[in-house]
Amino acid sequence: MNFDPKKRFSGRVKNYVKYRPNYPKEILTFLIKECGLTESSVIADIGSGTGISSELFIENGNKVFAVEPNREMRKAAENFFSKEKNFISLNTSAESTGLSENSIDFVIAGQAFHWFDAELCNKEFIRILKKEGYVVLIWNSRVYKEGFMDDYEDLL
């Protein structure tokens, strides 16, 4: 198994696309109400993978810069969003996005932050965020049910 976070999901993209859950639309509701997200907000989806987290913001009308260093994951997102003018795919990393200074309203990371170098990405996020920008870290939680889940949790 490859433990390099930039290569870890190579060869597993089809299963990732098939089985990884989407994020609830209530995330948008929360960000609109609490953080002032609008259709004109510019998003940097860091560790964007196959585009699951990008999809919420694309559907909201946002311009999304999808930062993904893993070629296979990035290509899956590029194929999915091939007709979306607001989806810009970048072959870069959380620690060095290549985005312009003070250009981003929301840095988001959907179930990816734990793969980043925290010190380096912190500096990068500060650099690319506008003065009133936000960093939003998103995770799905597993719904626990007795039986199979007991064994699965033990395995994990």
C-alpha positions in Angstrom: 0.0 0.0 0.0 1.3 3.4 -0.9 1.3 5.8 2.1 2.4 8.9 0.1 -0.7 11.0 0.4 -0.2 12.4 -3.1 -0.3 8.8 -4.6 -2.3 6.9 -2.0 -5.6 6.8 -4.1 -4.0 5.9 -7.4 -5.6 2.8 -8.7 -8.7 3.2 -6.5 -10.5 6.0 -8.3 -13.4 3.9 -9.7 -14.3 2.6 -6.2 -13.8 6.1 -4.7 -16.2 7.6 -7.3 -18.7 4.7 -6.7 -18.7 4.5 -2.9 -17.6 7.8 -1.5 -20.6 9.7 -0.1 -21.5 13.2 -1.3 -21.7 16.1 1.2 -25.1 17.5 2.4 -26.4 20.6 0.8 -26.9 22.0 4.3 -23.2 22.9 4.1 -24.1 25.6 1.6 -27.0 26.8 3.8 -24.6 27.1 6.8 -21.9 28.9 4.8 -24.4 31.4 3.3 -25.9 32.2 6.6 -22.8 32.2 8.8 -20.0 33.2 6.4 -21.6 35.2 3.7 -21.1 32.7 0.8 -22.6 34.0 -2.4 -22.6 32.8 -6.0 -19.7 35.2 -6.7 -17.5 33.7 -3.9 -14.3 32.1 -5.3 -13.5 28.7 -3.9 -10.3 26.8 -3.6 -11.1 23.1 -3.1 -7.8 21.8 -1.7 -7.3 18.0 -2.1 -10.3 18.0 -4.4 -9.9 14.4 -5.5 -12.7 13.3 -7.8 -14.6 16.6 -7.2 -17.2 15.4 -4.6 -16.8 18.6 -2.6 -16.4 20.8 -5.6 -19.8 19.7 -6.9 -21.7 21.5 -4.1 -20.0 24.8 -5.0 -20.3 24.3 -8.8 -24.0 23.7 -8.3 -24.2 26.9 -6.2 -22.7 28.9 -9.2 -19.2 29.4 -7.6 -15.9 29.4 -9.5 -13.9 26.5 -8.1 -10.2 26.0 -8.3 -9.8 22.3 -7.7 -6.3 21.6 -6.3 -5.3 18.0 -6.6 -1.8 16.5 -6.9 -3.0 12.9 -7.7 -3.2 12.5 -11.5 -5.9 9.8 -11.5 -8.2 11.6 -9.0 -7.8 14.9 -10.8 -8.5 13.3 -14.2 -11.8 11.8 -12.8 -12.9 15.2 -11.7 -11.9 16.8 -15.0 -13.9 14.2 -16.9 -16.9 14.8 -14.6 -16.8 18.6 -14.9 -15.6 18.7 -18.5 -18.5 21.1 -19.5 -18.3 23.3 -16.4 -16.7 26.7 -17.1 -16.5 27.4 -13.4 -14.3 24.3 -12.6 -10.6 25.0 -12.9 -8.4 21.9 -12.3 -4.9 22.5 -10.9 -2.1 19.9 -10.7 -0.7 21.3 -7.4 -0.8 20.7 -3.7 -2.2 22.2 -0.5 1.2 23.5 0.4 1.9 25.2 -2.9 -1.3 25.9 -4.8 0.0 28.4 -7.4 -3.1 30.5 -6.8 -2.7 34.3 -6.7 -2.3 36.1 -3.4 -5.5 37.3 -1.8 -7.7 35.8 -4.5 -9.8 33.2 -2.6 -12.9 33.7 -0.5 -13.2 30.1 0.8 -10.5 27.5 1.1 -12.3 24.2 1.5 -11.0 20.7 2.2 -13.4 17.8 2.1 -12.0 14.8 4.1 -8.5 15.8 2.9 -6.9 18.1 5.5 -5.3 15.2 7.5 -3.1 14.5 4.4 -1.6 18.0 4.3 1.5 19.3 5.9 -0.2 21.5 8.4 2.5 24.2 8.8 3.1 24.6 5.1 -0.6 24.6 4.1 -1.4 27.1 6.8 1.1 29.6 5.3 -0.3 28.9 1.8 -4.0 29.3 2.9 -3.1 32.7 4.6 -1.4 33.8 1.4 -4.2 32.9 -1.0 -7.2 34.0 1.2 -8.8 37.4 0.9 -8.7 39.4 4.2 -12.2 38.3 5.2 -11.8 34.7 3.8 -12.6 31.4 5.5 -11.0 28.0 5.8 -13.7 25.3 5.9 -12.8 21.7 6.8 -15.5 19.1 6.0 -15.8 15.5 7.0 -18.6 12.9 6.7 -19.1 10.8 9.7 -19.9 7.1 9.6 -23.4 6.2 10.8 -22.8 3.5 13.4 -25.0 0.4 13.5 -24.5 -2.6 15.7 -23.4 -5.9 14.1 -21.3 -5.5 11.0 -20.1 -2.0 12.2 -18.8 -3.4 15.4 -16.4 -5.7 13.5 -15.6 -2.9 11.0 -14.7 -0.5 13.7 -12.5 -3.1 15.4 -10.7 -3.6 12.1 -10.1 0.1 11.7 
